[in-house]
Amino acid sequence: FSISLTSMLYNAARLVRPTLGSIARAHLRSLRPYVVPAGGPEREVYQACKALLQAIKDGDWQKYEELVAPDCTAIEPETMGQIVHGLPFHKHYFDIPAGENGPRTNITMCDVDVKVSGEMGMITYNRLGQADFKSSLAQETRVWQQRGGPGMSKWVQIHFHKSVVG
């Protein structure tokens, strides 16, 4: 009896492994890194978002103001569930003095997806933040619009949504 039970368990495990393996492979494929397009509007939206995150990290209000529409809306934990309109709410955070030797920080965009349709673009990603030895994760969606006249158009953020994970 013990031999047939062992044999049965061994055969059952062999049957399950391919299923689990195929699920794991499919999951790993979904985590593949975002490949930035060589050109086109998807790349422009991606680059605009990277520049915006750098401005936030650097506390560069002037660059932030260039990349965000004055009529931008935002929903994020800092707004306590309210939809904030315009830039004054965000300006407050840029006005807070940075520490003399503040923590070393890094921002990594993970699981990036960019979609563009005409003059509208949307980027979604997981924002992995590191400050010294502490990490944080937020899921962000930013909506961008191409604004300006011929030869003067640029992408500006018109809406932002952030959810903190964990």
C-alpha positions in Angstrom: 0.0 0.0 0.0 2.8 2.5 0.9 4.4 1.9 -2.5 1.3 2.6 -4.5 0.5 5.7 -2.3 4.1 7.0 -2.9 3.8 6.3 -6.6 0.4 8.0 -6.7 1.7 11.1 -5.0 4.7 11.2 -7.3 2.6 11.0 -10.4 0.2 13.6 -9.0 3.1 16.0 -8.4 4.3 15.4 -12.0 0.9 16.3 -13.3 0.6 19.5 -11.3 4.1 20.8 -12.0 3.5 21.8 -15.6 0.4 23.8 -14.7 2.2 25.7 -11.9 5.2 26.2 -14.2 3.1 27.7 -16.9 1.3 30.0 -14.5 4.7 31.1 -13.1 6.0 31.7 -16.6 3.0 33.8 -17.6 3.3 35.8 -14.4 7.0 36.5 -15.0 6.2 37.6 -18.5 3.7 40.1 -17.1 6.5 41.6 -15.0 8.9 42.2 -17.9 10.5 45.7 -17.8 8.9 48.4 -19.9 10.8 49.0 -23.1 10.8 52.7 -23.9 9.8 53.2 -27.6 12.6 54.6 -29.8 10.3 57.6 -30.7 6.8 58.8 -31.0 4.2 60.1 -28.6 4.5 57.1 -26.2 8.2 58.0 -25.6 7.4 61.7 -25.2 4.8 60.9 -22.5 7.2 58.5 -20.7 10.0 61.1 -20.8 7.7 63.9 -19.6 6.7 61.7 -16.6 10.3 60.9 -15.8 11.1 64.6 -15.9 8.2 65.3 -13.6 9.3 62.7 -11.1 12.8 64.1 -11.2 11.4 67.6 -10.5 9.5 66.3 -7.5 12.6 64.5 -6.2 14.7 67.6 -6.7 12.1 70.0 -5.3 12.3 71.9 -8.6 9.0 73.9 -8.5 9.8 75.8 -11.8 10.2 72.5 -13.7 7.1 71.0 -12.0 5.1 74.1 -13.0 6.2 73.7 -16.7 5.1 70.1 -16.8 1.8 70.3 -14.9 -1.3 72.2 -16.3 -2.5 75.0 -14.0 -6.0 73.4 -14.1 -4.7 69.9 -13.2 -6.7 67.7 -10.9 -5.3 65.2 -8.4 -6.5 62.5 -6.1 -3.9 61.2 -3.7 -3.6 60.2 0.0 -2.4 63.7 0.8 -5.7 65.2 -0.4 -7.7 63.1 2.2 -10.1 61.8 -0.5 -10.8 65.2 -2.0 -10.2 66.1 -5.7 -7.8 68.9 -5.7 -7.9 71.5 -8.5 -4.9 73.5 -9.6 -1.3 73.8 -8.3 -1.5 75.7 -4.9 -2.0 72.4 -3.0 1.1 71.0 -4.5 3.2 74.1 -4.1 2.9 73.7 -0.3 5.1 70.6 -0.4 7.8 72.3 -2.5 7.9 75.2 0.0 8.8 72.9 2.9 12.5 73.3 3.5 14.6 70.2 2.7 16.7 68.9 5.5 20.4 69.9 5.5 21.5 66.4 4.7 18.1 64.8 3.9 17.9 61.1 3.2 19.3 59.7 0.0 16.3 59.0 -2.2 15.7 57.1 -5.4 12.5 56.6 -7.5 12.1 53.6 -9.8 9.1 53.3 -12.2 8.0 49.6 -12.3 5.4 47.9 -14.5 5.1 50.9 -16.7 2.3 51.1 -19.3 1.9 54.1 -21.7 -1.1 54.6 -24.0 -1.6 57.5 -26.4 -4.6 58.5 -28.4 -4.4 61.7 -30.4 -3.5 64.6 -28.0 -4.2 62.5 -24.9 -1.7 60.2 -23.2 -1.9 58.1 -20.0 0.9 56.4 -18.1 0.4 53.9 -15.3 3.2 52.5 -13.1 4.2 51.4 -9.7 6.4 54.0 -8.1 9.1 52.3 -5.9 10.6 54.9 -3.6 13.7 54.4 -1.5 14.9 56.7 1.3 18.0 55.4 3.1 17.0 51.9 4.0 13.2 52.4 3.8 11.1 51.6 0.7 7.6 52.6 -0.2 5.3 51.7 -3.1 2.6 53.7 -4.7 0.5 52.9 -7.8 0.2 56.0 -10.0 -1.7 57.1 -13.0 -1.0 60.3 -14.8 -3.0 61.7 -17.7 -1.2 64.0 -20.1 -2.5 66.3 -22.9 -0.5 67.7 -25.8 -0.9 71.5 -25.6 0.4 74.5 -27.5 0.5 75.7 -31.1 2.2 74.3 -34.2 5.8 73.5 -33.4 5.2 74.6 -29.8 3.3 71.6 -28.5 4.4 69.9 -25.3 2.9 67.3 -23.0 1.4 68.6 -19.7 -0.1 66.6 -16.9 -3.8 67.3 -16.5 -4.7 64.6 -13.9 -3.0 62.5 -11.4 -4.1 59.7 -9.1 -1.9 57.9 -6.5 -2.7 55.0 -4.2 -0.2 54.0 -1.6 0.4 50.3 -1.2 1.0 48.8 2.2 
